[in-house]
Amino acid sequence: MDAIQHEGICEGSYKSISDGKIYQYHADYRGGESIAWSASVSWGAREALSRVGSISHNILSGHSLQELVRAHVVASIQTALGEQV
């Protein structure tokens, strides 16, 4: 039996509590029980960074999975900025 595969994108923004900047992100994700994601994060005209991560033991799909990926992306931005919320 083949494992269910998921893929999608999520986009959004995060306003930093430390510097007040708004960070825009675009993330792609795919996988089955384990989801891999990569995100491009930008702010200003020329500044950007990328973040990658994974979610193991995934049981979600659709909008719930998209929101879980979004939460992981925002948490990785917060970590990069030194904001432990």
All heavy atoms as a GROMACS GRO file, in nm:
protein
  645
    1MET      N    1   0.084  -0.118   0.000
    1MET     CA    2   0.000   0.000   0.000
    1MET      C    3   0.088   0.124   0.000
    1MET      O    4   0.179   0.136   0.081
    1MET     CB    5  -0.090  -0.003   0.123
    1MET     CG    6  -0.186   0.109   0.130
    1MET     SD    7  -0.301   0.070   0.266
    1MET     CE    8  -0.388   0.220   0.272
    2ASP      N    9   0.065   0.215  -0.092
    2ASP     CA   10   0.144   0.337  -0.102
    2ASP      C   11   0.103   0.437   0.005
    2ASP      O   12  -0.014   0.453   0.035
    2ASP     CB   13   0.125   0.403  -0.240
    2ASP     CG   14   0.184   0.318  -0.351
    2ASP    OD1   15   0.278   0.242  -0.323
    2ASP    OD2   16   0.135   0.329  -0.464
    3ALA      N   17   0.203   0.506   0.060
    3ALA     CA   18   0.176   0.611   0.158
    3ALA      C   19   0.116   0.732   0.087
    3ALA      O   20   0.147   0.760  -0.028
    3ALA     CB   21   0.305   0.650   0.229
    4ILE      N   22   0.029   0.801   0.156
    4ILE     CA   23  -0.032   0.922   0.101
    4ILE      C   24   0.076   1.030   0.094
    4ILE      O   25   0.148   1.053   0.190
    4ILE     CB   26  -0.149   0.969   0.188
    4ILE    CG1   27  -0.260   0.864   0.187
    4ILE    CG2   28  -0.202   1.103   0.141
    4ILE    CD1   29  -0.374   0.893   0.283
    5GLN      N   30   0.085   1.096  -0.020
    5GLN     CA   31   0.182   1.203  -0.040
    5GLN      C   32   0.109   1.338  -0.040
    5GLN      O   33  -0.002   1.348  -0.091
    5GLN     CB   34   0.257   1.185  -0.172
    5GLN     CG   35   0.347   1.064  -0.174
    5GLN     CD   36   0.464   1.079  -0.077
    5GLN    OE1   37   0.538   1.175  -0.081
    5GLN    NE2   38   0.478   0.983   0.012
    6HIS      N   39   0.173   1.436   0.021
    6HIS     CA   40   0.117   1.570   0.029
    6HIS      C   41   0.217   1.668  -0.030
    6HIS      O   42   0.338   1.648  -0.018
    6HIS     CB   43   0.093   1.611   0.175
    6HIS     CG   44   0.009   1.514   0.251
    6HIS    ND1   45  -0.127   1.508   0.240
    6HIS    CD2   46   0.043   1.419   0.340
    6HIS    CE1   47  -0.174   1.413   0.319
    6HIS    NE2   48  -0.072   1.358   0.381
    7GLU      N   49   0.167   1.773  -0.090
    7GLU     CA   50   0.254   1.883  -0.132
    7GLU      C   51   0.170   2.009  -0.140
    7GLU      O   52   0.050   2.005  -0.157
    7GLU     CB   53   0.325   1.854  -0.262
    7GLU     CG   54   0.237   1.840  -0.383
    7GLU     CD   55   0.319   1.812  -0.507
    7GLU    OE1   56   0.378   1.703  -0.517
    7GLU    OE2   57   0.321   1.900  -0.594
    8GLY      N   58   0.239   2.121  -0.123
    8GLY     CA   59   0.167   2.248  -0.130
    8GLY      C   60   0.259   2.364  -0.103
    8GLY      O   61   0.381   2.349  -0.093
    9ILE      N   62   0.198   2.481  -0.093
    9ILE     CA   63   0.273   2.603  -0.062
    9ILE      C   64   0.196   2.680   0.045
    9ILE      O   65   0.076   2.662   0.062
    9ILE     CB   66   0.295   2.693  -0.185
    9ILE    CG1   67   0.159   2.741  -0.240
    9ILE    CG2   68   0.375   2.625  -0.292
    9ILE    CD1   69   0.172   2.853  -0.341
   10CYS      N   70   0.270   2.763   0.116
   10CYS     CA   71   0.204   2.859   0.204
   10CYS      C   72   0.286   2.987   0.201
   10CYS      O   73   0.409   2.984   0.185
   10CYS     CB   74   0.185   2.806   0.346
   10CYS     SG   75   0.332   2.771   0.440
   11GLU      N   76   0.217   3.097   0.206
   11GLU     CA   77   0.279   3.228   0.202
   11GLU      C   78   0.220   3.313   0.314
   11GLU      O   79   0.107   3.291   0.355
   11GLU     CB   80   0.254   3.296   0.069
   11GLU     CG   81   0.313   3.223  -0.049
   11GLU     CD   82   0.280   3.291  -0.181
   11GLU    OE1   83   0.163   3.327  -0.202
   11GLU    OE2   84   0.372   3.306  -0.260
   12GLY      N   85   0.298   3.407   0.359
   12GLY     CA   86   0.248   3.495   0.462
   12GLY      C   87   0.355   3.593   0.506
   12GLY      O   88   0.457   3.611   0.438
   13SER      N   89   0.330   3.653   0.620
   13SER     CA   90   0.427   3.747   0.674
   13SER      C   91   0.434   3.734   0.824
   13SER      O   92   0.341   3.682   0.888
   13SER     CB   93   0.390   3.890   0.635
   13SER     OG   94   0.264   3.924   0.690
   14TYR      N   95   0.545   3.779   0.878
   14TYR     CA   96   0.567   3.778   1.022
   14TYR      C   97   0.627   3.912   1.061
   14TYR      O   98   0.725   3.954   1.000
   14TYR     CB   99   0.663   3.665   1.061
   14TYR     CG  100   0.711   3.677   1.204
   14TYR    CD1  101   0.625   3.648   1.309
   14TYR    CD2  102   0.839   3.719   1.233
   14TYR    CE1  103   0.666   3.662   1.440
   14TYR    CE2  104   0.881   3.733   1.365
   14TYR     CZ  105   0.794   3.704   1.468
   14TYR     OH  106   0.836   3.719   1.597
   15LYS      N  107   0.567   3.980   1.158
   15LYS     CA  108   0.621   4.107   1.206
   15LYS      C  109   0.706   4.079   1.329
   15LYS      O  110   0.656   4.029   1.430
   15LYS     CB  111   0.510   4.206   1.239
   15LYS     CG  112   0.567   4.341   1.280
   15LYS     CD  113   0.461   4.446   1.297
   15LYS     CE  114   0.527   4.578   1.334
   15LYS     NZ  115   0.430   4.685   1.347
   16SER      N  116   0.832   4.113   1.319
   16SER     CA  117   0.927   4.089   1.426
   16SER      C  118   0.894   4.172   1.549
   16SER      O  119   0.866   4.292   1.538
   16SER     CB  120   1.069   4.122   1.379
   16SER     OG  121   1.159   4.120   1.487
   17ILE      N  122   0.903   4.110   1.666
   17ILE     CA  123   0.882   4.185   1.790
   17ILE      C  124   1.009   4.258   1.833
   17ILE      O  125   1.002   4.351   1.912
   17ILE     CB  126   0.831   4.094   1.904
   17ILE    CG1  127   0.930   3.981   1.933
   17ILE    CG2  128   0.694   4.041   1.872
   17ILE    CD1  129   0.896   3.897   2.053
   18SER      N  130   1.124   4.218   1.778
   18SER     CA  131   1.249   4.282   1.819
   18SER      C  132   1.289   4.399   1.731
   18SER      O  133   1.339   4.499   1.781
   18SER     CB  134   1.363   4.180   1.825
   18SER     OG  135   1.386   4.125   1.698
   19ASP      N  136   1.268   4.389   1.601
   19ASP     CA  137   1.311   4.498   1.514
   19ASP      C  138   1.197   4.567   1.439
   19ASP      O  139   1.218   4.664   1.368
   19ASP     CB  140   1.418   4.452   1.415
   19ASP     CG  141   1.370   4.347   1.316
   19ASP    OD1  142   1.248   4.328   1.302
   19ASP    OD2  143   1.456   4.284   1.252
   20GLY      N  144   1.075   4.516   1.453
   20GLY     CA  145   0.959   4.578   1.391
   20GLY      C  146   0.946   4.556   1.241
   20GLY      O  147   0.850   4.600   1.180
   21LYS      N  148   1.043   4.487   1.180
   21LYS     CA  149   1.036   4.461   1.035
   21LYS      C  150   0.932   4.355   1.005
   21LYS      O  151   0.902   4.269   1.087
   21LYS     CB  152   1.172   4.413   0.983
   21LYS     CG  153   1.280   4.517   0.988
   21LYS     CD  154   1.410   4.458   0.936
   21LYS     CE  155   1.523   4.558   0.947
   21LYS     NZ  156   1.652   4.498   0.913
   22ILE      N  157   0.880   4.362   0.883
   22ILE     CA  158   0.786   4.261   0.836
   22ILE      C  159   0.862   4.168   0.742
   22ILE      O  160   0.920   4.211   0.643
   22ILE     CB  161   0.665   4.324   0.767
   22ILE    CG1  162   0.587   4.408   0.868
   22ILE    CG2  163   0.577   4.217   0.703
   22ILE    CD1  164   0.470   4.483   0.810
   23TYR      N  165   0.863   4.040   0.775
   23TYR     CA  166   0.931   3.938   0.698
   23TYR      C  167   0.828   3.860   0.618
   23TYR      O  168   0.735   3.802   0.674
   23TYR     CB  169   1.007   3.844   0.793
   23TYR     CG  170   1.118   3.914   0.865
   23TYR    CD1  171   1.095   3.990   0.979
   23TYR    CD2  172   1.248   3.908   0.817
   23TYR    CE1  173   1.197   4.057   1.045
   23TYR    CE2  174   1.351   3.974   0.882
   23TYR     CZ  175   1.325   4.048   0.995
   23TYR     OH  176   1.427   4.114   1.058
   24GLN      N  177   0.840   3.863   0.486
   24GLN     CA  178   0.751   3.790   0.396
   24GLN      C  179   0.812   3.652   0.370
   24GLN      O  180   0.932   3.641   0.349
   24GLN     CB  181   0.738   3.864   0.262
   24GLN     CG  182   0.686   4.006   0.274
   24GLN     CD  183   0.538   4.011   0.304
   24GLN    OE1  184   0.463   3.921   0.270
   24GLN    NE2  185   0.497   4.117   0.370
   25TYR      N  186   0.729   3.548   0.369
   25TYR     CA  187   0.781   3.415   0.340
   25TYR      C  188   0.696   3.342   0.237
   25TYR      O  189   0.578   3.367   0.222
   25TYR     CB  190   0.794   3.331   0.468
   25TYR     CG  191   0.664   3.308   0.542
   25TYR    CD1  192   0.578   3.206   0.504
   25TYR    CD2  193   0.628   3.391   0.648
   25TYR    CE1  194   0.458   3.188   0.571
   25TYR    CE2  195   0.509   3.372   0.715
   25TYR     CZ  196   0.425   3.270   0.677
   25TYR     OH  197   0.306   3.251   0.743
   26HIS      N  198   0.763   3.253   0.167
   26HIS     CA  199   0.700   3.164   0.069
   26HIS      C  200   0.761   3.027   0.094
   26HIS      O  201   0.882   3.011   0.083
   26HIS     CB  202   0.728   3.210  -0.074
   26HIS     CG  203   0.679   3.112  -0.176
   26HIS    ND1  204   0.557   3.124  -0.236
   26HIS    CD2  205   0.736   3.001  -0.227
   26HIS    CE1  206   0.541   3.023  -0.321
   26HIS    NE2  207   0.648   2.946  -0.316
   27ALA      N  208   0.678   2.930   0.130
   27ALA     CA  209   0.728   2.797   0.162
   27ALA      C  210   0.665   2.692   0.072
   27ALA      O  211   0.547   2.699   0.040
   27ALA     CB  212   0.700   2.764   0.308
   28ASP      N  213   0.746   2.596   0.032
   28ASP     CA  214   0.701   2.478  -0.041
   28ASP      C  215   0.718   2.359   0.053
   28ASP      O  216   0.817   2.352   0.126
   28ASP     CB  217   0.788   2.454  -0.165
   28ASP     CG  218   0.777   2.566  -0.265
   28ASP    OD1  219   0.667   2.588  -0.317
   28ASP    OD2  220   0.880   2.633  -0.290
   29TYR      N  221   0.624   2.265   0.048
   29TYR     CA  222   0.639   2.145   0.129
   29TYR      C  223   0.591   2.023   0.052
   29TYR      O  224   0.509   2.033  -0.038
   29TYR     CB  225   0.566   2.159   0.263
   29TYR     CG  226   0.417   2.182   0.252
   29TYR    CD1  227   0.327   2.077   0.250
   29TYR    CD2  228   0.365   2.312   0.246
   29TYR    CE1  229   0.191   2.099   0.241
   29TYR    CE2  230   0.229   2.335   0.237
   29TYR     CZ  231   0.142   2.227   0.235
   29TYR     OH  232   0.007   2.249   0.227
   30ARG      N  233   0.646   1.907   0.091
   30ARG     CA  234   0.604   1.781   0.031
   30ARG      C  235   0.648   1.665   0.117
   30ARG      O  236   0.744   1.676   0.192
   30ARG     CB  237   0.655   1.765  -0.111
   30ARG     CG  238   0.801   1.738  -0.127
   30ARG     CD  239   0.838   1.722  -0.270
   30ARG     NE  240   0.763   1.824  -0.340
   30ARG     CZ  241   0.773   1.857  -0.466
   30ARG    NH1  242   0.858   1.797  -0.540
   30ARG    NH2  243   0.700   1.952  -0.521
   31GLY      N  244   0.576   1.556   0.104
   31GLY     CA  245   0.611   1.435   0.175
   31GLY      C  246   0.488   1.356   0.214
   31GLY      O  247   0.377   1.388   0.174
   32GLY      N  248   0.509   1.255   0.294
   32GLY     CA  249   0.402   1.170   0.341
   32GLY      C  250   0.397   1.176   0.492
   32GLY      O  251   0.354   1.274   0.550
   33GLU      N  252   0.447   1.068   0.556
   33GLU     CA  253   0.451   1.067   0.702
   33GLU      C  254   0.553   1.169   0.754
   33GLU      O  255   0.540   1.222   0.862
   33GLU     CB  256   0.487   0.927   0.751
   33GLU     CG  257   0.483   0.915   0.901
   33GLU     CD  258   0.515   0.775   0.947
   33GLU    OE1  259   0.468   0.678   0.886
   33GLU    OE2  260   0.588   0.764   1.046
   34SER      N  261   0.655   1.195   0.674
   34SER     CA  262   0.754   1.297   0.706
   34SER      C  263   0.746   1.406   0.599
   34SER      O  264   0.751   1.376   0.480
   34SER     CB  265   0.894   1.236   0.709
   34SER     OG  266   0.990   1.334   0.736
   35ILE      N  267   0.730   1.530   0.641
   35ILE     CA  268   0.713   1.642   0.550
   35ILE      C  269   0.839   1.727   0.551
   35ILE      O  270   0.886   1.768   0.658
   35ILE     CB  271   0.594   1.732   0.592
   35ILE    CG1  272   0.464   1.652   0.598
   35ILE    CG2  273   0.582   1.853   0.500
   35ILE    CD1  274   0.412   1.602   0.466
   36ALA      N  275   0.897   1.752   0.435
   36ALA     CA  276   1.011   1.842   0.422
   36ALA      C  277   0.961   1.975   0.368
   36ALA      O  278   0.874   1.978   0.281
   36ALA     CB  279   1.114   1.783   0.326
   37TRP      N  280   1.013   2.085   0.423
   37TRP     CA  281   0.972   2.216   0.374
   37TRP      C  282   1.095   2.304   0.354
   37TRP      O  283   1.198   2.285   0.417
   37TRP     CB  284   0.871   2.282   0.466
   37TRP     CG  285   0.916   2.305   0.608
   37TRP    CD1  286   0.893   2.224   0.715
   37TRP    CD2  287   0.992   2.415   0.658
   37TRP    NE1  288   0.949   2.276   0.828
   37TRP    CE2  289   1.010   2.395   0.796
   37TRP    CE3  290   1.046   2.530   0.599
   37TRP    CZ2  291   1.081   2.484   0.875
   37TRP    CZ3  292   1.116   2.619   0.680
   37TRP    CH2  293   1.133   2.595   0.815
   38SER      N  294   1.081   2.399   0.263
   38SER     CA  295   1.184   2.500   0.242
   38SER      C  296   1.112   2.633   0.222
   38SER      O  297   1.006   2.639   0.162
   38SER     CB  298   1.272   2.467   0.122
   38SER     OG  299   1.196   2.465   0.004
   39ALA      N  300   1.172   2.738   0.276
   39ALA     CA  301   1.107   2.869   0.271
   39ALA      C  302   1.207   2.976   0.230
   39ALA      O  303   1.322   2.974   0.272
   39ALA     CB  304   1.047   2.904   0.407
   40SER      N  305   1.160   3.068   0.148
   40SER     CA  306   1.234   3.190   0.116
   40SER      C  307   1.173   3.301   0.200
   40SER      O  308   1.050   3.316   0.204
   40SER     CB  309   1.218   3.227  -0.032
   40SER     OG  310   1.265   3.124  -0.113
   41VAL      N  311   1.258   3.375   0.268
   41VAL     CA  312   1.212   3.482   0.355
   41VAL      C  313   1.277   3.611   0.307
   41VAL      O  314   1.398   3.616   0.285
   41VAL     CB  315   1.252   3.456   0.502
   41VAL    CG1  316   1.198   3.565   0.594
   41VAL    CG2  317   1.205   3.318   0.547
   42SER      N  318   1.197   3.716   0.288
   42SER     CA  319   1.254   3.843   0.241
   42SER      C  320   1.199   3.959   0.321
   42SER      O  321   1.091   3.953   0.378
   42SER     CB  322   1.225   3.862   0.091
   42SER     OG  323   1.086   3.867   0.069
   43TRP      N  324   1.278   4.065   0.323
   43TRP     CA  325   1.239   4.192   0.384
   43TRP      C  326   1.322   4.298   0.316
   43TRP      O  327   1.433   4.274   0.274
   43TRP     CB  328   1.261   4.191   0.536
   43TRP     CG  329   1.404   4.180   0.576
   43TRP    CD1  330   1.487   4.282   0.616
   43TRP    CD2  331   1.485   4.062   0.581
   43TRP    NE1  332   1.613   4.235   0.644
   43TRP    CE2  333   1.614   4.100   0.623
   43TRP    CE3  334   1.462   3.927   0.550
   43TRP    CZ2  335   1.718   4.008   0.638
   43TRP    CZ3  336   1.566   3.838   0.565
   43TRP    CH2  337   1.691   3.879   0.608
   44GLY      N  338   1.265   4.412   0.298
   44GLY     CA  339   1.337   4.517   0.225
   44GLY      C  340   1.354   4.478   0.078
   44GLY      O  341   1.303   4.378   0.031
   45ALA      N  342   1.428   4.560   0.007
   45ALA     CA  343   1.445   4.538  -0.137
   45ALA      C  344   1.546   4.429  -0.171
   45ALA      O  345   1.531   4.359  -0.269
   45ALA     CB  346   1.486   4.669  -0.204
   46ARG      N  347   1.650   4.413  -0.091
   46ARG     CA  348   1.759   4.322  -0.130
   46ARG      C  349   1.795   4.219  -0.025
   46ARG      O  350   1.891   4.146  -0.044
   46ARG     CB  351   1.884   4.403  -0.160
   46ARG     CG  352   1.867   4.495  -0.276
   46ARG     CD  353   1.996   4.563  -0.306
   46ARG     NE  354   1.974   4.668  -0.404
   46ARG     CZ  355   2.053   4.767  -0.424
   46ARG    NH1  356   2.164   4.778  -0.355
   46ARG    NH2  357   2.025   4.858  -0.514
   47GLU      N  358   1.724   4.215   0.083
   47GLU     CA  359   1.763   4.124   0.190
   47GLU      C  360   1.676   4.000   0.189
   47GLU      O  361   1.554   4.009   0.173
   47GLU     CB  362   1.752   4.196   0.324
   47GLU     CG  363   1.843   4.318   0.331
   47GLU     CD  364   1.823   4.396   0.458
   47GLU    OE1  365   1.719   4.462   0.470
   47GLU    OE2  366   1.911   4.386   0.544
   48ALA      N  367   1.738   3.884   0.206
   48ALA     CA  368   1.663   3.759   0.205
   48ALA      C  369   1.743   3.651   0.277
   48ALA      O  370   1.865   3.662   0.292
   48ALA     CB  371   1.633   3.716   0.062
   49LEU      N  372   1.672   3.550   0.320
   49LEU     CA  373   1.736   3.432   0.376
   49LEU      C  374   1.649   3.313   0.341
   49LEU      O  375   1.534   3.328   0.298
   49LEU     CB  376   1.758   3.444   0.527
   49LEU     CG  377   1.639   3.464   0.620
   49LEU    CD1  378   1.581   3.330   0.665
   49LEU    CD2  379   1.684   3.540   0.743
   50SER      N  380   1.702   3.195   0.357
   50SER     CA  381   1.622   3.076   0.333
   50SER      C  382   1.626   2.989   0.458
   50SER      O  383   1.722   2.993   0.534
   50SER     CB  384   1.672   2.998   0.211
   50SER     OG  385   1.805   2.957   0.232
   51ARG      N  386   1.521   2.916   0.478
   51ARG     CA  387   1.509   2.828   0.593
   51ARG      C  388   1.459   2.693   0.542
   51ARG      O  389   1.383   2.687   0.445
   51ARG     CB  390   1.408   2.881   0.696
   51ARG     CG  391   1.426   3.024   0.740
   51ARG     CD  392   1.556   3.056   0.804
   51ARG     NE  393   1.577   2.984   0.928
   51ARG     CZ  394   1.697   2.972   0.985
   51ARG    NH1  395   1.802   3.024   0.930
   51ARG    NH2  396   1.710   2.906   1.097
   52VAL      N  397   1.502   2.586   0.604
   52VAL     CA  398   1.454   2.452   0.570
   52VAL      C  399   1.421   2.378   0.699
   52VAL      O  400   1.474   2.410   0.806
   52VAL     CB  401   1.556   2.371   0.488
   52VAL    CG1  402   1.580   2.435   0.352
   52VAL    CG2  403   1.687   2.355   0.564
   53GLY      N  404   1.335   2.281   0.687
   53GLY     CA  405   1.301   2.202   0.803
   53GLY      C  406   1.220   2.081   0.765
   53GLY      O  407   1.193   2.057   0.647
   54SER      N  408   1.183   2.004   0.865
   54SER     CA  409   1.100   1.887   0.840
   54SER      C  410   1.007   1.864   0.958
   54SER      O  411   1.030   1.913   1.069
   54SER     CB  412   1.187   1.763   0.817
   54SER     OG  413   1.262   1.734   0.933
   55ILE      N  414   0.903   1.792   0.930
   55ILE     CA  415   0.803   1.755   1.030
   55ILE      C  416   0.792   1.603   1.024
   55ILE      O  417   0.753   1.548   0.922
   55ILE     CB  418   0.667   1.820   0.999
   55ILE    CG1  419   0.681   1.972   0.992
   55ILE    CG2  420   0.562   1.776   1.100
   55ILE    CD1  421   0.563   2.042   0.928
   56SER      N  422   0.830   1.536   1.131
   56SER     CA  423   0.823   1.390   1.131
   56SER      C  424   0.690   1.345   1.191
   56SER      O  425   0.624   1.420   1.264
   56SER     CB  426   0.940   1.331   1.208
   56SER     OG  427   0.940   1.379   1.340
   57HIS      N  428   0.650   1.225   1.160
   57HIS     CA  429   0.528   1.164   1.213
   57HIS      C  430   0.404   1.247   1.182
   57HIS      O  431   0.316   1.265   1.266
   57HIS     CB  432   0.540   1.139   1.363
   57HIS     CG  433   0.661   1.063   1.401
   57HIS    ND1  434   0.680   0.932   1.362
   57HIS    CD2  435   0.772   1.099   1.468
   57HIS    CE1  436   0.796   0.891   1.406
   57HIS    NE2  437   0.855   0.990   1.471
   58ASN      N  438   0.395   1.299   1.061
   58ASN     CA  439   0.280   1.379   1.020
   58ASN      C  440   0.155   1.292   1.006
   58ASN      O  441   0.158   1.185   0.947
   58ASN     CB  442   0.308   1.447   0.885
   58ASN     CG  443   0.187   1.518   0.834
   58ASN    OD1  444   0.132   1.604   0.902
   58ASN    ND2  445   0.141   1.480   0.716
   59ILE      N  446   0.041   1.344   1.059
   59ILE     CA  447  -0.088   1.276   1.040
   59ILE      C  448  -0.191   1.371   0.981
   59ILE      O  449  -0.307   1.336   0.967
   59ILE     CB  450  -0.141   1.218   1.174
   59ILE    CG1  451  -0.158   1.328   1.278
   59ILE    CG2  452  -0.052   1.106   1.225
   59ILE    CD1  453  -0.234   1.285   1.402
   60LEU      N  454  -0.148   1.493   0.947
   60LEU     CA  455  -0.241   1.594   0.897
   60LEU      C  456  -0.243   1.600   0.746
   60LEU      O  457  -0.154   1.549   0.678
   60LEU     CB  458  -0.202   1.731   0.953
   60LEU     CG  459  -0.200   1.742   1.106
   60LEU    CD1  460  -0.147   1.878   1.148
   60LEU    CD2  461  -0.338   1.716   1.163
   61SER      N  462  -0.342   1.668   0.691
   61SER     CA  463  -0.350   1.692   0.547
   61SER      C  464  -0.425   1.823   0.524
   61SER      O  465  -0.479   1.882   0.616
   61SER     CB  466  -0.420   1.576   0.476
   61SER     OG  467  -0.554   1.566   0.520
   62GLY      N  468  -0.427   1.867   0.400
   62GLY     CA  469  -0.502   1.985   0.362
   62GLY      C  470  -0.465   2.110   0.438
   62GLY      O  471  -0.348   2.137   0.463
   63HIS      N  472  -0.567   2.185   0.479
   63HIS     CA  473  -0.546   2.313   0.546
   63HIS      C  474  -0.472   2.296   0.680
   63HIS      O  475  -0.388   2.378   0.717
   63HIS     CB  476  -0.680   2.383   0.569
   63HIS     CG  477  -0.668   2.518   0.631
   63HIS    ND1  478  -0.617   2.626   0.563
   63HIS    CD2  479  -0.696   2.560   0.757
   63HIS    CE1  480  -0.616   2.731   0.644
   63HIS    NE2  481  -0.663   2.694   0.762
   64SER      N  482  -0.501   2.189   0.752
   64SER     CA  483  -0.434   2.165   0.881
   64SER      C  484  -0.284   2.146   0.862
   64SER      O  485  -0.204   2.198   0.940
   64SER     CB  486  -0.493   2.042   0.950
   64SER     OG  487  -0.629   2.062   0.980
   65LEU      N  488  -0.245   2.073   0.759
   65LEU     CA  489  -0.102   2.053   0.730
   65LEU      C  490  -0.039   2.186   0.690
   65LEU      O  491   0.071   2.220   0.734
   65LEU     CB  492  -0.083   1.949   0.621
   65LEU     CG  493   0.062   1.927   0.575
   65LEU    CD1  494   0.152   1.890   0.693
   65LEU    CD2  495   0.066   1.819   0.467
   66GLN      N  496  -0.108   2.263   0.607
   66GLN     CA  497  -0.057   2.393   0.565
   66GLN      C  498  -0.032   2.483   0.687
   66GLN      O  499   0.070   2.550   0.696
   66GLN     CB  500  -0.154   2.459   0.468
   66GLN     CG  501  -0.103   2.589   0.411
   66GLN     CD  502  -0.204   2.652   0.317
   66GLN    OE1  503  -0.321   2.666   0.352
   66GLN    NE2  504  -0.158   2.689   0.199
   67GLU      N  505  -0.123   2.484   0.782
   67GLU     CA  506  -0.107   2.566   0.902
   67GLU      C  507   0.008   2.516   0.990
   67GLU      O  508   0.079   2.595   1.052
   67GLU     CB  509  -0.238   2.573   0.982
   67GLU     CG  510  -0.344   2.654   0.912
   67GLU     CD  511  -0.298   2.796   0.880
   67GLU    OE1  512  -0.248   2.865   0.970
   67GLU    OE2  513  -0.312   2.837   0.763
   68LEU      N  514   0.028   2.385   0.994
   68LEU     CA  515   0.142   2.329   1.068
   68LEU      C  516   0.274   2.372   1.005
   68LEU      O  517   0.367   2.412   1.076
   68LEU     CB  518   0.131   2.176   1.074
   68LEU     CG  519   0.244   2.105   1.150
   68LEU    CD1  520   0.248   2.149   1.296
   68LEU    CD2  521   0.226   1.954   1.138
   69VAL      N  522   0.282   2.366   0.873
   69VAL     CA  523   0.402   2.412   0.803
   69VAL      C  524   0.424   2.560   0.830
   69VAL      O  525   0.535   2.604   0.862
   69VAL     CB  526   0.394   2.384   0.650
   69VAL    CG1  527   0.509   2.452   0.576
   69VAL    CG2  528   0.392   2.234   0.623
   70ARG      N  529   0.319   2.639   0.822
   70ARG     CA  530   0.328   2.783   0.848
   70ARG      C  531   0.385   2.808   0.989
   70ARG      O  532   0.472   2.893   1.008
   70ARG     CB  533   0.190   2.847   0.835
   70ARG     CG  534   0.187   2.997   0.851
   70ARG     CD  535   0.044   3.054   0.840
   70ARG     NE  536  -0.034   2.999   0.731
   70ARG     CZ  537  -0.027   3.037   0.603
   70ARG    NH1  538   0.057   3.132   0.568
   70ARG    NH2  539  -0.103   2.981   0.512
   71ALA      N  540   0.338   2.734   1.088
   71ALA     CA  541   0.387   2.750   1.225
   71ALA      C  542   0.536   2.717   1.234
   71ALA      O  543   0.612   2.786   1.303
   71ALA     CB  544   0.306   2.662   1.320
   72HIS      N  545   0.581   2.614   1.164
   72HIS     CA  546   0.722   2.577   1.163
   72HIS      C  547   0.806   2.685   1.096
   72HIS      O  548   0.917   2.717   1.142
   72HIS     CB  549   0.743   2.442   1.094
   72HIS     CG  550   0.718   2.326   1.184
   72HIS    ND1  551   0.818   2.248   1.236
   72HIS    CD2  552   0.602   2.274   1.232
   72HIS    CE1  553   0.766   2.153   1.312
   72HIS    NE2  554   0.635   2.167   1.310
   73VAL      N  555   0.757   2.742   0.986
   73VAL     CA  556   0.830   2.847   0.915
   73VAL      C  557   0.844   2.970   1.005
   73VAL      O  558   0.954   3.025   1.021
   73VAL     CB  559   0.760   2.884   0.782
   73VAL    CG1  560   0.824   3.008   0.720
   73VAL    CG2  561   0.765   2.767   0.684
   74VAL      N  562   0.735   3.013   1.066
   74VAL     CA  563   0.740   3.131   1.153
   74VAL      C  564   0.834   3.105   1.271
   74VAL      O  565   0.914   3.192   1.308
   74VAL     CB  566   0.599   3.171   1.200
   74VAL    CG1  567   0.605   3.275   1.312
   74VAL    CG2  568   0.518   3.225   1.082
   75ALA      N  569   0.829   2.986   1.329
   75ALA     CA  570   0.918   2.953   1.441
   75ALA      C  571   1.065   2.958   1.396
   75ALA      O  572   1.151   3.004   1.472
   75ALA     CB  573   0.884   2.816   1.497
   76SER      N  574   1.094   2.916   1.273
   76SER     CA  575   1.232   2.920   1.226
   76SER      C  576   1.278   3.064   1.203
   76SER      O  577   1.394   3.097   1.227
   76SER     CB  578   1.251   2.837   1.099
   76SER     OG  579   1.197   2.902   0.986
   77ILE      N  580   1.187   3.151   1.160
   77ILE     CA  581   1.220   3.294   1.144
   77ILE      C  582   1.249   3.353   1.282
   77ILE      O  583   1.347   3.424   1.302
   77ILE     CB  584   1.106   3.370   1.075
   77ILE    CG1  585   1.088   3.322   0.931
   77ILE    CG2  586   1.134   3.521   1.077
   77ILE    CD1  587   0.962   3.374   0.863
   78GLN      N  588   1.164   3.322   1.380
   78GLN     CA  589   1.183   3.372   1.515
   78GLN      C  590   1.317   3.326   1.572
   78GLN      O  591   1.389   3.404   1.635
   78GLN     CB  592   1.069   3.325   1.607
   78GLN     CG  593   0.938   3.390   1.573
   78GLN     CD  594   0.821   3.327   1.646
   78GLN    OE1  595   0.821   3.207   1.675
   78GLN    NE2  596   0.720   3.406   1.676
   79THR      N  597   1.353   3.201   1.548
   79THR     CA  598   1.480   3.148   1.595
   79THR      C  599   1.597   3.222   1.529
   79THR      O  600   1.694   3.260   1.595
   79THR     CB  601   1.489   2.996   1.568
   79THR    OG1  602   1.384   2.932   1.639
   79THR    CG2  603   1.624   2.941   1.611
   80ALA      N  604   1.586   3.244   1.397
   80ALA     CA  605   1.693   3.316   1.326
   80ALA      C  606   1.711   3.457   1.379
   80ALA      O  607   1.822   3.511   1.379
   80ALA     CB  608   1.663   3.318   1.175
   81LEU      N  609   1.603   3.519   1.425
   81LEU     CA  610   1.608   3.654   1.478
   81LEU      C  611   1.641   3.659   1.627
   81LEU      O  612   1.655   3.766   1.685
   81LEU     CB  613   1.474   3.724   1.455
   81LEU     CG  614   1.432   3.746   1.311
   81LEU    CD1  615   1.290   3.800   1.304
   81LEU    CD2  616   1.530   3.838   1.240
   82GLY      N  617   1.653   3.542   1.688
   82GLY     CA  618   1.680   3.536   1.832
   82GLY      C  619   1.558   3.566   1.917
   82GLY      O  620   1.571   3.603   2.033
   83GLU      N  621   1.441   3.549   1.860
   83GLU     CA  622   1.315   3.574   1.933
   83GLU      C  623   1.258   3.440   1.978
   83GLU      O  624   1.200   3.367   1.899
   83GLU     CB  625   1.213   3.643   1.843
   83GLU     CG  626   1.258   3.777   1.793
   83GLU     CD  627   1.159   3.840   1.696
   83GLU    OE1  628   1.056   3.777   1.663
   83GLU    OE2  629   1.185   3.952   1.654
   84GLN      N  630   1.276   3.407   2.101
   84GLN     CA  631   1.220   3.283   2.154
   84GLN      C  632   1.086   3.315   2.217
   84GLN      O  633   1.078   3.370   2.324
   84GLN     CB  634   1.315   3.222   2.257
   84GLN     CG  635   1.451   3.190   2.200
   84GLN     CD  636   1.444   3.093   2.084
   84GLN    OE1  637   1.366   2.997   2.084
   84GLN    NE2  638   1.524   3.116   1.980
   85VAL      N  639   0.978   3.284   2.145
   85VAL     CA  640   0.843   3.315   2.192
   85VAL      C  641   0.783   3.194   2.258
   85VAL      O  642   0.798   3.085   2.216
   85VAL     CB  643   0.754   3.362   2.075
   85VAL    CG1  644   0.614   3.391   2.122
   85VAL    CG2  645   0.816   3.484   2.012
   0.00000   0.00000   0.00000
